[in-house]
C-alpha cells in the first residue's frame, strides 16, 4: 500500500529524523576510530597556576612543609570595640512595646524591646545602647536617650 496520506511536512520531518540518525551514527564511528589515549587527555598545572600539556620537571620540584599551609582565615589584630553604640530610633510602637534603632556606624537595624530601655524613647530620638545576640538577631539593651 502507498502512503497517500503523507503530506509534504511529514516527509520533511521524516527526512530530518533520518538525517539526524545518520549524523549521530557518523559521530559514533568517528569516536570509535579516534580512540584518545589517557596521555592525550591529561593536563598539568604549572607553578603559576596555568594549565599546560607538558609535565612538570621533577628537578625543579620544591619541597613544602605541610604545617606552613594555612587552611583557615588568619586572625587579624584584636581590636577593642566600644560596646556602647549610638543610633536613631527609626520605628517605635509604644502600645506593642518594640521598635528598631539604626546604628550610626554600621547602618544596621537593631531590634529594641520596651523591657530593655532605661527610659522612655520615641521615634527620631538619638539613643545610646549596647548590642546583644537575641533569638532572631541583634537586640539593643540598656537603651537611653542621649541629651
Secondary structure, DSSP 4 states (H G I P E B T S, - for coil): ---TT--HHHHHHHHHHHHHHHHHHHHHHHHHHTPPPHHHH--EE-TTS-EESSPPPGGG-----GGG---SPPP----PPPSEEEEEEEEEETTTTEEEEEETTT--EEEEEGGGBSS---TT-EEEEEEEE-SSSEEEEEEEE--
